[in-house]
Amino acid sequence: MKELVAVILTRNEAHHIAECIASLRGWVDGVVVWDSGSDDATQAIARDAGAQVVERPFDNYAAQRQAALDAVDARWIFFVDADERATPALAEEVRRVIATDAAAGYWVPRRNIIVGYEMRAGGFSPDYQLRLLRRDAARYVPEREVHEIVELAGPEGYLEQSLIHYNYATWAQFHRKQRFYAAYEARILAARGIRPRPHNFVLQPLREAWRRYVTLGGWRDGWQGVRMALLLAWYYGFMPYWILLAGRPAR
């Protein structure tokens, strides 16, 4: 059994996958690209870069990660997205902590770069993600399809060194992904039997804008912090209720 294997979930990530694998090469014991049917060159590029490629039809993110966790033969699994890059400092820290077995999983901070700007606050930094998992002590909650939740049979720890996350290359990409998240949140509200009320369309956006800009310190990002607070107030505060009102929380 290998000690540490990195798993990268992909679909049509030809523009990212080579650099992602390169940032992992030499310090993990293997790289598995867990692909959900790419129709670009993702799989070919990954194989050329020395990664193992496994194709599995996509149902949801939690199921994909759990399937990889079940299948990959390693003590530790390090989940990395194709648009993320590991640094040498992170590599050194990961190898150090897994040698101690002090925790069942570790939260990894991310430095989020959005359309060329590195966000410093507003919920985008340090942006911890539970990605380094001891395989025999971790399980993904199947009910949480997006922004997955991991259950650990043991203590958790926090790393200091960050993944670099090239989050959105363009604003068009950002808006497309936020519409997806808004629709997902609308489905959650619908499943809970929540119906939109007039005050939701005012109070929820205000709460989200305040949370992003004040509570989470988005003001430190200047104009970018204002922009992100307003955009996410729209997508997370207003749109889910608008979708519910329109009666179309579709998948």
VOPAGU-2260 file (C-alpha; in pm, 1 decimal, decimal comma):
REM VOPAGU-2260
SITE   aa  ch    i         X         Y         Z
SITE  MET   A    0       0,0       0,0       0,0
SITE  LYS   A    1     124,4     347,0     -86,6
SITE  GLU   A    2     157,7     611,1     182,9
SITE  LEU   A    3      16,0     916,2       1,0
SITE  VAL   A    4    -174,7     943,8    -326,8
SITE  ALA   A    5    -316,7    1262,7    -475,6
SITE  VAL   A    6    -658,0    1238,3    -641,4
SITE  ILE   A    7    -772,2    1501,5    -891,6
SITE  LEU   A    8   -1139,4    1512,8    -992,8
SITE  THR   A    9   -1172,7    1627,2   -1352,9
SITE  ARG   A   10   -1400,7    1692,8   -1643,0
SITE  ASN   A   11   -1263,3    1883,7   -1942,4
SITE  GLU   A   12    -963,9    2025,0   -1756,4
SITE  ALA   A   13    -709,3    2003,3   -2039,4
SITE  HIS   A   14    -601,0    2362,6   -1977,4
SITE  HIS   A   15    -521,2    2294,6   -1609,1
SITE  ILE   A   16    -431,1    1931,3   -1559,4
SITE  ALA   A   17     -62,8    1929,1   -1663,3
SITE  GLU   A   18      34,7    2211,0   -1425,5
SITE  CYS   A   19    -166,6    2058,5   -1143,2
SITE  ILE   A   20       7,1    1721,5   -1180,5
SITE  ALA   A   21     345,8    1892,1   -1210,9
SITE  SER   A   22     290,3    2061,0    -873,4
SITE  LEU   A   23     236,7    1716,7    -715,1
SITE  ARG   A   24     505,3    1518,6    -891,5
SITE  GLY   A   25     798,0    1404,4    -680,9
SITE  TRP   A   26     643,9    1428,4    -335,2
SITE  VAL   A   27     330,4    1212,7    -354,5
SITE  ASP   A   28     352,7     839,6    -417,8
SITE  GLY   A   29     106,5     851,9    -704,0
SITE  VAL   A   30    -145,9    1071,7    -883,1
SITE  VAL   A   31    -490,4     945,7    -983,7
SITE  VAL   A   32    -702,9    1153,7   -1218,7
SITE  TRP   A   33   -1064,2    1062,0   -1141,3
SITE  ASP   A   34   -1237,6    1172,7   -1458,5
SITE  SER   A   35   -1610,7    1198,1   -1527,0
SITE  GLY   A   36   -1605,6    1161,2   -1904,9
SITE  SER   A   37   -1393,3    1442,7   -2043,7
SITE  ASP   A   38   -1432,4    1497,6   -2416,7
SITE  ASP   A   39   -1120,7    1712,4   -2445,4
SITE  ALA   A   40    -757,1    1604,4   -2403,0
SITE  THR   A   41    -765,7    1582,0   -2022,5
SITE  GLN   A   42    -713,9    1206,8   -2002,2
SITE  ALA   A   43    -436,6    1195,6   -2262,7
SITE  ILE   A   44    -248,2    1484,0   -2101,2
SITE  ALA   A   45    -282,2    1323,2   -1758,4
SITE  ARG   A   46    -142,8     990,9   -1880,1
SITE  ASP   A   47     145,1    1165,5   -2055,1
SITE  ALA   A   48     221,1    1340,4   -1725,1
SITE  GLY   A   49     245,4    1004,8   -1547,9
SITE  ALA   A   50     -92,3     993,8   -1375,0
SITE  GLN   A   51    -325,9     697,8   -1354,5
SITE  VAL   A   52    -663,5     778,2   -1511,6
SITE  VAL   A   53    -990,9     631,0   -1387,0
SITE  GLU   A   54   -1316,4     718,9   -1562,5
SITE  ARG   A   55   -1641,1     715,4   -1365,3
SITE  PRO   A   56   -1975,2     868,9   -1471,1
SITE  PHE   A   57   -2053,7    1178,3   -1266,2
SITE  ASP   A   58   -2347,9    1172,8   -1026,6
SITE  ASN   A   59   -2236,2    1429,1    -767,9
SITE  TYR   A   60   -1914,8    1552,5    -608,0
SITE  ALA   A   61   -1957,4    1366,7    -280,4
SITE  ALA   A   62   -2015,2    1036,7    -459,9
SITE  GLN   A   63   -1714,7    1092,8    -687,1
SITE  ARG   A   64   -1483,4    1162,6    -395,4
SITE  GLN   A   65   -1617,6     870,0    -193,7
SITE  ALA   A   66   -1571,8     634,1    -489,1
SITE  ALA   A   67   -1210,4     746,0    -519,6
SITE  LEU   A   68   -1159,9     712,3    -145,0
SITE  ASP   A   69   -1290,0     354,9    -162,4
SITE  ALA   A   70   -1083,2     257,0    -465,4
SITE  VAL   A   71    -739,1     413,5    -425,5
SITE  ASP   A   72    -498,1     191,9    -232,3
SITE  ALA   A   73    -316,8     434,5      -2,9
SITE  ARG   A   74    -306,9     523,5     366,6
SITE  TRP   A   75    -357,2     891,4     293,1
SITE  ILE   A   76    -553,0    1058,2      12,0
SITE  PHE   A   77    -488,8    1418,9     -84,3
SITE  PHE   A   78    -777,9    1558,6    -289,6
SITE  VAL   A   79    -675,7    1838,8    -524,1
SITE  ASP   A   80    -884,5    2016,1    -787,6
SITE  ALA   A   81    -740,6    2063,2   -1135,5
SITE  ASP   A   82    -736,7    2441,4   -1094,9
SITE  GLU   A   83    -528,3    2416,3    -776,5
SITE  ARG   A   84    -150,4    2406,4    -737,1
SITE  ALA   A   85      55,1    2269,0    -449,7
SITE  THR   A   86     363,5    2461,5    -340,1
SITE  PRO   A   87     693,4    2309,7    -218,1
SITE  ALA   A   88     619,2    2444,7     130,2
SITE  LEU   A   89     281,1    2268,4     133,1
SITE  ALA   A   90     443,3    1947,4       9,5
SITE  GLU   A   91     691,4    1953,8     296,7
SITE  GLU   A   92     418,5    2016,7     553,1
SITE  VAL   A   93     193,7    1739,1     420,4
SITE  ARG   A   94     472,1    1480,9     430,9
SITE  ARG   A   95     559,9    1590,9     783,5
SITE  VAL   A   96     208,7    1567,2     930,1
SITE  ILE   A   97     116,3    1231,8     776,9
SITE  ALA   A   98     425,3    1081,3     938,1
SITE  THR   A   99     284,0    1161,3    1282,7
SITE  ASP   A  100     -66,1    1009,8    1249,3
SITE  ALA   A  101    -181,7    1282,0    1489,6
SITE  ALA   A  102    -509,9    1337,3    1303,8
SITE  ALA   A  103    -756,2    1155,8    1079,9
SITE  GLY   A  104    -775,6    1447,3     837,6
SITE  TYR   A  105    -636,8    1793,2     776,0
SITE  TRP   A  106    -792,4    2116,8     659,5
SITE  VAL   A  107    -585,0    2286,5     390,9
SITE  PRO   A  108    -606,4    2665,1     337,8
SITE  ARG   A  109    -641,4    2805,4     -12,7
SITE  ARG   A  110    -526,8    3127,0    -173,8
SITE  ASN   A  111    -810,0    3214,2    -412,9
SITE  ILE   A  112    -727,8    3401,6    -732,3
SITE  ILE   A  113   -1036,1    3537,4    -908,5
SITE  VAL   A  114    -992,1    3686,8   -1256,3
SITE  GLY   A  115    -628,3    3762,2   -1179,5
SITE  TYR   A  116    -681,3    3911,3    -831,5
SITE  GLU   A  117    -585,2    3727,1    -512,8
SITE  MET   A  118    -863,8    3769,9    -258,9
SITE  ARG   A  119    -743,9    3834,5      96,0
SITE  ALA   A  120   -1073,5    3820,4     288,0
SITE  GLY   A  121   -1450,9    3806,9     242,6
SITE  GLY   A  122   -1464,5    3430,2     292,0
SITE  PHE   A  123   -1203,8    3364,3      22,7
SITE  SER   A  124    -905,5    3350,1     257,5
SITE  PRO   A  125    -793,2    3134,0     427,2
SITE  ASP   A  126   -1080,5    2923,9     279,2
SITE  TYR   A  127    -999,8    2596,9     456,5
SITE  GLN   A  128   -1092,5    2272,8     278,2
SITE  LEU   A  129   -1083,5    1924,0     435,0
SITE  ARG   A  130    -872,2    1754,3     168,0
SITE  LEU   A  131    -598,0    1548,4     332,2
SITE  LEU   A  132    -769,1    1233,9     459,5
SITE  ARG   A  133    -656,4     915,4     625,5
SITE  ARG   A  134    -838,4     667,6     409,6
SITE  ASP   A  135    -954,3     434,2     687,5
SITE  ALA   A  136   -1098,9     720,5     892,9
SITE  ALA   A  137   -1292,5     935,9     645,8
SITE  ARG   A  138   -1630,7     921,3     476,3
SITE  TYR   A  139   -1818,5    1170,1     257,4
SITE  VAL   A  140   -2176,7    1248,4     357,6
SITE  PRO   A  141   -2384,5    1136,7      56,0
SITE  GLU   A  142   -2666,9    1384,3     116,7
SITE  ARG   A  143   -2436,2    1682,1      56,1
SITE  GLU   A  144   -2381,0    1685,4    -320,3
SITE  VAL   A  145   -2198,6    2020,5    -346,0
SITE  HIS   A  146   -1951,7    2174,9     -98,9
SITE  GLU   A  147   -1905,1    1827,7      39,1
SITE  ILE   A  148   -1896,9    1731,0     406,2
SITE  VAL   A  149   -1650,2    1473,3     540,7
SITE  GLU   A  150   -1706,2    1268,7     854,2
SITE  LEU   A  151   -1383,9    1175,8    1033,9
SITE  ALA   A  152   -1333,4     890,8    1279,9
SITE  GLY   A  153   -1072,1    1080,3    1476,0
SITE  PRO   A  154    -929,0    1427,0    1539,6
SITE  GLU   A  155    -875,6    1686,4    1269,6
SITE  GLY   A  156    -588,2    1924,8    1213,4
SITE  TYR   A  157    -514,2    2243,3    1020,8
SITE  LEU   A  158    -223,1    2301,7     786,4
SITE  GLU   A  159     -45,2    2635,1     760,6
SITE  GLN   A  160      67,9    2620,8     397,1
SITE  SER   A  161    -184,8    2686,9     120,0
SITE  LEU   A  162    -301,2    2546,4    -207,8
SITE  ILE   A  163    -309,4    2811,3    -478,1
SITE  HIS   A  164    -656,6    2811,7    -632,6
SITE  TYR   A  165    -704,0    2969,0    -974,9
SITE  ASN   A  166   -1071,4    2995,7    -899,0
SITE  TYR   A  167   -1223,2    3177,9   -1197,1
SITE  ALA   A  168   -1034,5    3287,4   -1506,7
SITE  THR   A  169   -1317,5    3508,3   -1638,5
SITE  TRP   A  170   -1626,2    3678,8   -1500,0
SITE  ALA   A  171   -1840,3    3475,2   -1739,1
SITE  GLN   A  172   -1708,6    3159,0   -1572,1
SITE  PHE   A  173   -1779,5    3308,3   -1228,8
SITE  HIS   A  174   -2140,9    3396,2   -1314,5
SITE  ARG   A  175   -2205,3    3054,9   -1469,6
SITE  LYS   A  176   -2084,6    2873,7   -1157,2
SITE  GLN   A  177   -2277,8    3101,1    -919,9
SITE  ARG   A  178   -2600,4    3036,4   -1112,4
SITE  PHE   A  179   -2536,6    2665,7   -1059,5
SITE  TYR   A  180   -2485,5    2719,3    -684,9
SITE  ALA   A  181   -2798,4    2936,0    -659,8
SITE  ALA   A  182   -3006,8    2662,8    -823,2
SITE  TYR   A  183   -2858,3    2406,9    -585,0
SITE  GLU   A  184   -2944,5    2620,8    -282,5
SITE  ALA   A  185   -3298,1    2659,7    -417,9
SITE  ARG   A  186   -3331,7    2280,4    -431,1
SITE  ILE   A  187   -3221,5    2257,3     -68,2
SITE  LEU   A  188   -3478,2    2518,3      35,5
SITE  ALA   A  189   -3749,5    2338,3    -162,3
SITE  ALA   A  190   -3660,1    2005,2       0,3
SITE  ARG   A  191   -3700,1    2169,6     341,1
SITE  GLY   A  192   -4044,4    2295,1     248,8
SITE  ILE   A  193   -3939,7    2659,7     263,6
SITE  ARG   A  194   -4148,1    2902,3      59,9
SITE  PRO   A  195   -4025,8    3250,6     -33,4
SITE  ARG   A  196   -4167,8    3544,7     160,4
SITE  PRO   A  197   -4139,8    3911,1      62,7
SITE  HIS   A  198   -3888,0    3984,9     337,3
SITE  ASN   A  199   -3652,8    3713,4     206,3
SITE  PHE   A  200   -3580,9    3919,0    -105,4
SITE  VAL   A  201   -3459,3    4210,5     106,5
SITE  LEU   A  202   -3317,8    4067,6     428,0
SITE  GLN   A  203   -3127,7    3768,8     288,2
SITE  PRO   A  204   -2924,0    3974,0      36,5
SITE  LEU   A  205   -2851,6    4234,6     304,5
SITE  ARG   A  206   -2735,4    3966,9     547,2
SITE  GLU   A  207   -2507,5    3807,2     288,0
SITE  ALA   A  208   -2358,8    4140,9     181,1
SITE  TRP   A  209   -2293,7    4235,0     545,2
SITE  ARG   A  210   -2143,9    3893,4     618,9
SITE  ARG   A  211   -1906,4    3910,3     322,7
SITE  TYR   A  212   -1804,9    4273,1     349,8
SITE  VAL   A  213   -1804,4    4334,7     727,0
SITE  THR   A  214   -1805,6    4008,7     924,3
SITE  LEU   A  215   -1558,2    3832,2     692,1
SITE  GLY   A  216   -1355,7    4147,2     627,8
SITE  GLY   A  217   -1423,6    4188,3     256,9
SITE  TRP   A  218   -1348,5    4559,8     293,0
SITE  ARG   A  219    -979,8    4466,0     296,8
SITE  ASP   A  220   -1003,1    4379,3     -72,7
SITE  GLY   A  221   -1112,1    4731,5    -164,9
SITE  TRP   A  222   -1328,7    4754,4    -476,3
SITE  GLN   A  223   -1297,6    4379,9    -534,0
SITE  GLY   A  224   -1440,4    4321,4    -187,2
SITE  VAL   A  225   -1737,4    4546,9    -263,3
SITE  ARG   A  226   -1797,0    4373,0    -594,4
SITE  MET   A  227   -1784,7    4023,2    -446,0
SITE  ALA   A  228   -2008,9    4115,1    -151,0
SITE  LEU   A  229   -2274,4    4252,0    -387,0
SITE  LEU   A  230   -2250,0    3966,7    -637,0
SITE  LEU   A  231   -2272,4    3696,7    -371,3
SITE  ALA   A  232   -2558,0    3879,0    -199,7
SITE  TRP   A  233   -2739,8    3848,8    -531,6
SITE  TYR   A  234   -2652,5    3485,2    -598,1
SITE  TYR   A  235   -2677,0    3346,5    -242,7
SITE  GLY   A  236   -2926,1    3587,4     -87,6
SITE  PHE   A  237   -3170,8    3672,5    -366,2
SITE  MET   A  238   -3158,3    3417,7    -647,5
SITE  PRO   A  239   -3244,0    3097,6    -455,2
SITE  TYR   A  240   -3569,3    3256,1    -338,3
SITE  TRP   A  241   -3640,0    3395,0    -684,8
SITE  ILE   A  242   -3595,4    3047,0    -832,2
SITE  LEU   A  243   -3833,6    2909,4    -569,6
SITE  LEU   A  244   -4088,6    3179,3    -646,4
SITE  ALA   A  245   -4067,4    3095,5   -1015,1
SITE  GLY   A  246   -4126,1    2730,7    -924,8
SITE  ARG   A  247   -3820,8    2593,8   -1101,1
SITE  PRO   A  248   -3554,7    2461,0    -861,0
SITE  ALA   A  249   -3436,7    2231,2   -1140,7
SITE  ARG   A  250   -3124,5    2016,1   -1129,8
